[in-house]
């Protein structure tokens, strides 16, 4: 394996596993979701445009790395690929105040949607082996999570 190919593989896996967090044992998706919180907090300070551009860049990056990461890891939607969880949580937490209460609530809403994949989320997971198939269900879970979070915040007050 050439140095260029090795560097490419390292870059792909570093991004797809969110710096290696996806290789943590037992519950890589949960670790990846938790590891997204510092980025969420940072992006929340950048205003709506900064947040939107940051999430868009992350989604595009996820689409770019998830397919090749599956090939490198030898399995479709390998559990160590957690960039999709990072994107999904950031979508769930879009435009909410950067407080630990909102972070916890967003996490509690997003993770079950991502794990259980109720309709229509499961529909987005079906398909081929590319980056879109890895990312789409978590993006859908993020969007649905954002709607649920908004309803909860309205019910309890935005505080």
C-alpha angles and dihedrals in degrees: 000000000000123000091247092053091046092051091049092051091048092050093047093049094043091056098038093049093041095244093324096307088122089066092063111114132260103005113027094164091056092047090049091050091050091047089057092065097083090053090047091052091049094046091047087064093055098068129241096303094047092046093048093047091047093051092044090052090049093050092048090047090049091051089051098048105032096073096049090042090058090053093048093047092043099231138086112253092356112204092237091066101093104155086099091059090049091054093044094053092047089054091049091051097044113137097000123127112270097246130131089242092058091043091053093046093048090049092049091050098042102045098059090046090052095045100041096034098203119195125319094020094064090055090063091055095060120093140052136348102263133110093268092061091052094047104036100073092049091047089051090047088050093052093047090044090053091053092049091047091051091052090049092048091050091049094048097029126256090263 
